Amino acid sequence: MPYPLTHDYYPRHITMMNFADWRVLLSIATYGLLIFFMVKNWQKRSLLSFGIAFYLITLSIVSNLSITVGTNMAERFVFMPSVGFCIVLAFLLEKLGQIFNLKNVLSHYLLVAIVVAFGAKTVLRNLAWKDDYTLFTTDIRTSGNSAKLLTSVAGKTIERFMDDKTELRAIKIEQAIRYLERAVSIHRYKNPYLLLGNAHLYLEHFDDAIKNYETALSFDPNFGDAKNNLAIAYREGGKYYGQIRNDIGKAVQYFTKSLSINPNDGQVYSYLGTCYGIAAQYEKSAEVLEKALALRFDKRDAENLSLSYRNIGDAEKAAFWAKKSKNE
C-alpha cells in the first residue's frame, strides 16, 4: 500500500535525482534483486516469483518507461502493484513462520494486525475524497511540492470563497495567491498564472491581475480565458481609476486596452465615452457613445450623447438623442 497517500505528485513532489545519488543506486539494486529472485524461482512455479512478476508488470504500465501517462506518480497507480507486494509479504511470513516455528503467530496475529492497520488507513482515507476541496486541502499537506496540486487547491479555494461576504473571503483568496506563487516557483505554466490573475482581480488588485493574465498569454497567446479576463481586468481597473482615483487619463488608457481585446463590450464604450465627456473631448465622446448605443441601448448613454452633441454645436443630433432617451 503506498504511504503516505496523496492523489498527485506532479512535478516535484518526488525530488529529481541522478545516478550519483545513493537512493537511486539502492533502488536499482533492489529491483535487480527482485528480478533475480523472480527468474531463479520461475521454473519452480513459486508464489514468490508470481508475486514479484505481478508487481513488476502492473507497475511497468504506469512507470513512464514504456508509455507516458501524464504524471510521474499517483497513489492510484500503485493499487494493483500492491497486490503483488501483498502476495510476496504473505509468502515471506509463511516461510518465516516455518523457519522459526511461529507459523500460527505470524499467519494469524501479525497478518490480522497488518490487515486492521492498513484497512483502517484505507477507510480513513475515504474521508479525503468527500469532494475536490477536501481532497486538495488534505493532500497539499503531503504533496507540498506538487505544482499541479498547489494550482488545484488554489483554484478550489478561490471558487469556494469568492462570493463569501465575510472577512474570510480576503483571507482565503490571499492564501490561494500564496499557493499559486509557490506553484509557479516550482513549475511555470499558464494555468496558475490565470488563477493568480483571477485572485488579484477578486481582491481588486487590477495591475497585478493584468500582469498575471499577460504572463498566462505569453505561454499560450490563444488562451481564451486569459484573454477574456484580461479585458475584464482592464475594464474594472478603468472604473477604479476613473471613479475612485479620479484619474481620467489612466481610466481612458485602461478602457482603450480593454476594447482592443474585446471590441464588442458596449459597457466599456459607455465608460470611455463618459470619460471623454468629463475631459471635455466631446467629439471623441460622441463617437464612442455612438458605438456603445449601437451595441446596446442605454438611456443614460443617450442622454450623455445628446449633451456631447450639444457641446459640439450639433443641435439636430442633440435633439434626436434627447428625444430618444425619453421615448425608449
Buried (B, 14 or more C-beta within 10 A) or exposed (E): BBEEBBBBBBBBBEEEEEEEEEEEEEEEEEEEEBEEBBEEBBEEEBBBBBBBBBBBEBBEBBBBEEEEEEBBBBBEBBEBBBEBBBBBBBBEBBBBBEEEEBBEEBBEEBBEEBEEEBEEEEEEBEEBEEEBBEBBBBBBEBBBBBBBBBBBBBBBBBBBBBEEEEEEBEEBBEBBBEBBEBBBEBBEBBBBBBBBBBBBBBBEBBEBBBBBBBBBBEBBEEBEBBBEBBBBBBBBBBBBBBEEEEBBEBBBBBBBBBBEBBEEBBBBBBBBBBBBBBBEBBEBBBBBBBBBBEBEEBEEBBBBBBBBBBBBEBEEBBEBBBEBBEEE
